[in-house]
Amino acid sequence: QAQLVESGGGLVQPGGSLRLSCAASGFTFSTYAMSWYRQAPGKERELVAGINSLGGSTNYADFVKGRFTISRDNAKNTVYLQMNSLKPEDTAVYFCKASRLYDNYWGQGTQVTVSS
């Protein structure tokens, strides 16, 4: 049974940093593209960043370019999101997603709150 478990969220001051992790199990992690999404209250879920199965290609939403970095460790079945220079508007529940052809798996999300 495929499972994704996010961790690393929390409360941080503006300008601070957090590192999110998403641990995968139950499927062949190294064959799936991985991505991070976020959803703020009252808003639609939006793509934050993505990385291909081998980690050689990444993409970012314009609103996080230069601040966030996605990476993966296929030996540990884990994808990361390093978030720097956080802003109040980054406050949201962050979800990881695994994708391969018609297979998609989602985690349960981790809350990130940026506030002074």
N, C-alpha and C positions, 0 to 999 in steps of 0.2 A: 504494500500500500504506500503510494507516494505521500511524502510529507515534507513540508517546508516550515521551519521554525525561525522566526526573526527574533533578534535580541539587540540590545544596545541603545534603545530609545531612552528618553528621559527629559528632564527639564534642564535647559541651558540658557545662559544669558546671550543677548545679541552679540555677535562677533565671536562666539565660542565655537567649539568643535564637538562632533560626536562621530563615532564609528559604528555603523550598523552591520550586523552579521545575519546571514540566513543559512542555516544548516539544512542540507537536503538528505533525504533517505528514501529508500523504496523504489528508486529508479536509477538509471545509468546517467548520473549527473553530467559527466563529461561530454555527453552527446546532445545536451540541451543548451540552447541560448538562455541567458538569465537576464532579468531586468528588475528594476525597482520602480514602483509606482507610489503615488501618494494621493491621499484624499483628505481635504480639509472639510470642516463642517459646512454643510449646505452646498458643497461643490462636487463636481464630477471627479472621478478618479483620473489622474493624469500620469503620463509616462515621465519619469525623472531621468533614467539612464538605462542603457542596455549594453550587454557584452556577449560576443558570440561564444560558441561552445569551447573553443581553444583559448579564448582570451586575447586573440590578436586584433580584435576590432571592437571599438566602443562607440557609443553615441550618447549624446546628452541633450536634454531640453535646454533651450536658450537661457532660461531663468536660473540654471545652475552651472552653466559653463564657466570654468575657471575657479569654481568653488568646491564642487563635488567630484569625487573620483570613484568609479566602479572598478572592482577587480575580483578575481576569483582564484581559488586554489582547488584544482580538481583532485588533488591527492587528499584533501580534507572535505571534499563535497560541500564547499562553502563559498558563498559570494558575499562581497563586502561593499559597503558604501561609506566612503570617508567624506564627511561633510564639514567643511570649514567656512568661516565667515558667515555663520548662520544669521538669518534675519527673522523677525517675527512672522513674516509671511511664509516662512518655511514650516510653520506649525501645521502638523497634519499627522494622520496615521500613515505609516510607510509600510508598503507590502512588497514582498518579492514574488516573482513569477518565473516559472520554468516553462519553456516553449520548445516544441519540436513537432513540426508538421501540424497534425490535428490534436496533439496532446498539449494541454495547458494545466499547470498546477499553480495554486496560489497559497501563500502563507496566511496566517491569521492577522498579521499586522503588528506593528509596534508604534507606540505613541511618541512623537517628538514635539516638544513644546519649547518655543523660543520666546523667552520673556524675561524682563528685568524685575 
